[in-house]
Amino acid sequence: MSMNADFRSDTLTQASPDMRASMASANVGDDVYGEDPSVNELQDRIASLTGKEAALFCASGTQSNLSAVLSHGQRGDEYLIGRNYHILLNEVAGASALGGMTPWPINVDENGGLDPADVVAEIKEPDQHHPITSLLCLENTVNGYVQSVELISDLSQAAHNAGLSVHLDGARLFNAAIDLGVPISDFTTSVDTVSICLSKGLGAPVGSVLAGNKETIDKAFRVRKMLGGGMRQSGHLAAAGLYALDHQVDRLIEDHLRAERIAQGLSNINGLDVKQATNMLWVTPPPEVHSSLSAHLENANIKVIPWSPTMRIVTHLDIDDEAADYLVEVFQDFFSNN
Ligand SMILES: *Cc1c(COP(=O)(O)O)cnc(C)c1O
């Protein structure tokens, strides 16, 4: 069977011919001089969608998050963050290595949510022995799980009451918004900065955008430059993001429905534990068949992330119903013969 059956991540999508055409024909200038009209348009669009004064186009989510974190704190400061969040686990400890800031992990519930009381309890008293707690880092979605508008707002309020800033890693914020049927600004009005990935479900080849007030974005602009992120005719890249905002936001619901369809298809397989949220599935087979199941999927040209004990499966722009049904068939085939 020949199809794209790569379920490892929504970062794997390849730009469509129309997206490539809009990249090729983009109006560009030198963005280090602030003169790239396509970059400026993308930044203005994201600022407006998030209800913020300003925005900054970054090379990646890692660069965008790091630019934000370093703009909210100083060397020796501490930031509070969910213990399994991306900035803590998957961004090379950049805030510590390059910015001298220490993370303080907070426990999360089974949906990746933080409890405002836990956050408040971990803010350090002003004391010569303590680091200064200057920032709370949130995430949405967390491994596919949507954090509610109320929770984000309650957490932000608790942090703000104690004088902290709040950064939201919204790599997949559009997935959360589409899932709840709300505009992304519902999640962003209560936070100080938000980072949004264009290269995940939105299907652009590269880029993230950081939004916040002018003062913070001015600081982040300098950090981005320090990180080597001052790009030149980056409007060719921004054009992909603009195309994605115009054409590939509403369709995220299709990814969620397809993930649900897969979850449904796998639900009657005995011994298989399946969890699904937005465009992600977490599948735990009986431990004794984990490696033979992984091999079976690989032989059928299906790629998943075969983490043990729980595999990750992600739907995206390049996964259609046929690929989703094929995945279910290959699972069913394995379990009917084992
Ligand atoms: C992908 C992702 C990022 C950014 O990753 P990059 O690969 O640097 O773009 C940040 N946060 C979360 C939750 C992510 O999933």
The ligand as a Gaussian input file, in Angstrom:
#p B3LYP/6-31G(d) Opt

LIG

0 1
 C        7.290000      21.691000      19.075000
 C        7.102000      22.398000      20.345000
 C        7.836000      23.535000      20.649000
 C        8.872000      24.150000      19.730000
 O        9.701000      23.276000      19.111000
 P       10.642000      23.663000      17.883000
 O       10.959000      22.337000      17.323000
 O       11.799000      24.380000      18.441000
 O        9.867000      24.528000      16.943000
 C        7.591000      24.147000      21.858000
 N        6.673000      23.685000      22.709000
 C        5.934000      22.590000      22.444000
 C        4.890000      22.141000      23.419000
 C        6.123000      21.905000      21.256000
 O        5.383000      20.835000      20.985000

